[in-house]
Amino acid sequence: MLPPDLAANPPAALALQGEMLNYFTDLLGPYPFATYGIASVAGFPAALENQTLSIFGEDIVRSGYFETVLVHEIVHQWLGNSVTLADWSDIWLNEGFATYAEWLWEEDQRGPQARDALIAEAYATVESLPPLTPGAPPPDNLFGFAVYNRGGLTLHALRQEVGDEVFFDILRTYSDRFANANVRTTDFIDLAQEISGVDLGPLFDAWLYQPELPALP
């Protein structure tokens, strides 16, 4: 659902929705619902991943970064709506995963160097801000920048630690095992250790719970 002028001349990113859904189906397993659509809302200042119908502020739809936000909200259908939180303190499981999905899409569409540029930019921004631990964010800052970006960096650190084959097995198994269920961070850590056969406690502790930002992996 778009305003008339956008419906007549839709943003190029909308033509990529089918490709996005196919790409993340390959990564995360079958799309968990029967339909998907979007709605553009005038005056709405954000984007919201309602189940099967994401809402985007009209300014976002008209922006140069709409493709990135579109990816973010599509991935929430798997990780946020199907797999969902048992407790808001684990919000990085939604937002960190959707942020890393943006970087995976960038890698797929434009190559590893483009992905690494986004990761370096996110790291530099997190580094410049007051410390915020994404695994235990304060109640008044559940959606702080670091929850999204340090959360995404946590997944990148995990990928570097275990390698691509194991990492993507972890993501797909997580999406499948906890479909239509509630999760905690401990569930994801246990799963990652089960599949990798590696003690990942120190990695997750450093990235999720310690104020000091680890080195960029």
C-alpha positions in Angstrom: 0.0 0.0 0.0 1.6 3.2 -1.2 0.5 6.8 -1.8 -0.6 7.4 -5.4 2.6 9.0 -6.6 4.8 6.2 -5.2 2.4 3.6 -6.5 2.8 5.1 -10.0 6.6 5.3 -9.7 7.6 2.8 -7.0 11.1 2.9 -5.4 13.5 0.5 -7.1 14.0 -1.4 -3.8 10.4 -2.7 -4.0 11.3 -4.8 -7.1 13.9 -6.6 -4.9 11.4 -7.9 -2.4 11.0 -11.3 -4.1 14.7 -11.7 -4.3 15.1 -10.7 -0.7 12.5 -13.3 0.4 14.2 -16.0 -1.7 17.7 -15.1 -0.3 16.6 -15.2 3.3 14.5 -18.4 2.7 17.8 -20.0 1.6 19.5 -18.7 4.8 16.8 -19.1 7.4 14.4 -21.7 6.0 10.9 -21.4 4.6 9.1 -18.0 5.0 7.0 -18.6 8.2 3.7 -17.0 7.1 1.3 -17.2 4.1 1.6 -13.6 2.9 3.9 -10.5 3.1 3.2 -6.9 2.2 4.1 -3.4 3.1 2.3 -0.2 3.9 3.6 3.4 3.7 2.2 5.7 6.3 2.5 9.5 6.1 3.9 11.1 9.3 5.1 7.8 10.8 8.8 8.4 11.7 10.1 4.8 11.7 9.5 1.2 10.4 7.7 -1.6 12.2 7.7 -5.3 11.4 4.1 -6.2 12.0 3.5 -9.8 11.2 3.0 -10.2 7.4 2.6 -6.4 6.9 5.6 -4.1 7.6 4.8 -0.4 8.1 7.2 2.2 6.8 7.1 6.0 7.3 6.7 7.6 3.9 9.9 9.5 4.3 11.8 6.2 4.6 10.1 4.8 1.5 11.3 7.9 -0.4 14.8 7.8 1.1 18.1 6.4 -0.4 18.3 3.8 2.4 14.9 2.2 1.9 16.4 -1.0 0.6 18.3 -1.5 3.8 15.3 -0.9 6.0 13.2 -3.2 3.8 15.7 -6.0 4.4 15.7 -5.3 8.1 11.9 -5.6 8.4 11.6 -8.6 6.1 14.1 -10.6 8.2 12.0 -9.8 11.3 9.3 -12.0 9.9 11.6 -14.9 10.7 13.6 -13.5 13.6 11.2 -11.4 15.7 7.8 -12.6 14.6 8.2 -16.4 14.2 11.1 -16.7 16.6 10.3 -14.1 19.3 11.5 -13.0 22.6 10.7 -14.4 26.0 12.0 -11.2 27.6 12.6 -7.7 26.3 16.1 -7.7 27.8 17.1 -10.1 24.9 16.0 -7.6 22.2 19.4 -7.9 20.5 18.2 -11.3 19.3 15.7 -9.4 17.1 17.6 -6.2 16.3 21.2 -7.5 16.1 20.1 -10.3 13.8 18.1 -8.0 11.5 21.1 -5.6 11.4 23.5 -8.4 10.5 21.0 -9.5 7.8 21.4 -6.0 6.3 25.2 -6.7 6.0 24.6 -10.2 4.6 22.4 -8.7 1.9 25.0 -6.1 1.1 27.6 -8.9 0.8 25.3 -10.8 -1.5 24.5 -7.9 -3.7 27.7 -5.9 -3.7 30.4 -8.1 -2.4 32.5 -8.6 0.8 34.2 -5.2 0.6 30.9 -3.4 0.7 29.8 -5.5 3.7 33.1 -4.8 5.5 32.6 -1.1 4.9 29.2 -1.2 6.7 30.7 -3.3 9.5 33.6 -0.8 10.0 31.2 2.1 10.0 29.0 0.5 12.6 32.0 -0.4 14.7 33.3 3.1 14.6 29.9 4.6 15.6 29.5 2.1 18.5 33.0 2.9 19.6 32.2 6.7 19.7 29.2 6.3 21.9 28.9 5.7 25.7 29.1 1.9 26.5 25.9 -0.1 26.2 25.9 -3.8 26.6 23.4 -5.3 24.0 22.9 -8.5 26.1 21.6 -6.4 29.1 20.5 -3.0 27.9 18.9 -0.6 30.4 15.1 -0.6 30.3 15.1 3.0 29.2 17.4 2.3 26.2 16.3 -1.1 24.9 16.6 0.2 21.3 19.9 1.9 21.6 22.2 2.0 18.7 24.5 -0.6 20.2 21.7 -3.1 20.6 21.4 -3.1 16.8 25.0 -2.7 15.8 27.0 -4.2 18.5 24.4 -7.0 18.4 25.2 -7.4 14.7 28.9 -7.2 15.4 28.5 -10.1 17.9 27.2 -12.3 15.1 30.0 -11.2 12.8 32.5 -12.2 15.6 30.7 -15.5 15.9 31.0 -16.1 12.1 34.7 -15.3 12.2 35.2 -17.7 15.1 33.3 -20.8 13.7 33.6 -20.2 9.9 30.8 -19.8 7.4 29.6 -23.3 7.1 29.0 -23.7 10.8 27.7 -20.1 11.2 25.0 -20.4 8.6 24.0 -23.8 10.0 23.6 -22.1 13.4 21.3 -19.4 11.9 19.1 -21.8 10.0 18.8 -24.2 12.9 18.0 -21.4 15.3 15.2 -20.1 12.9 13.8 -23.7 12.6 14.1 -25.0 16.1 12.5 -21.9 17.7 9.9 -21.2 15.1 6.7 -20.0 16.7 8.4 -20.1 20.1 9.9 -17.8 22.7 13.7 -17.6 23.2 16.3 -16.2 25.5 19.9 -15.3 24.7 21.0 -18.5 26.6 19.0 -20.6 24.1 21.0 -19.1 21.2 24.4 -19.5 22.9 23.6 -23.1 23.8 22.6 -23.8 20.2 25.7 -22.2 18.8 27.9 -24.2 21.1 26.0 -27.4 20.3 26.5 -27.0 16.6 30.0 -25.7 16.6 31.4 -27.9 19.4 33.3 -24.8 20.7 33.1 -23.1 24.1 31.7 -19.7 22.9 31.0 -18.3 26.4 34.0 -15.9 26.4 33.1 -14.6 23.0 29.4 -13.9 23.9 30.4 -12.5 27.3 32.8 -10.0 25.7 30.5 -8.8 23.0 27.2 -8.9 24.8 27.9 -8.2 28.5 31.2 -6.3 29.0 31.3 -2.5 28.7 34.6 -2.5 26.8 34.1 -3.0 23.1 36.2 -5.9 21.8 38.5 -5.4 18.8 36.8 -5.5 15.4 37.0 -9.2 14.2 
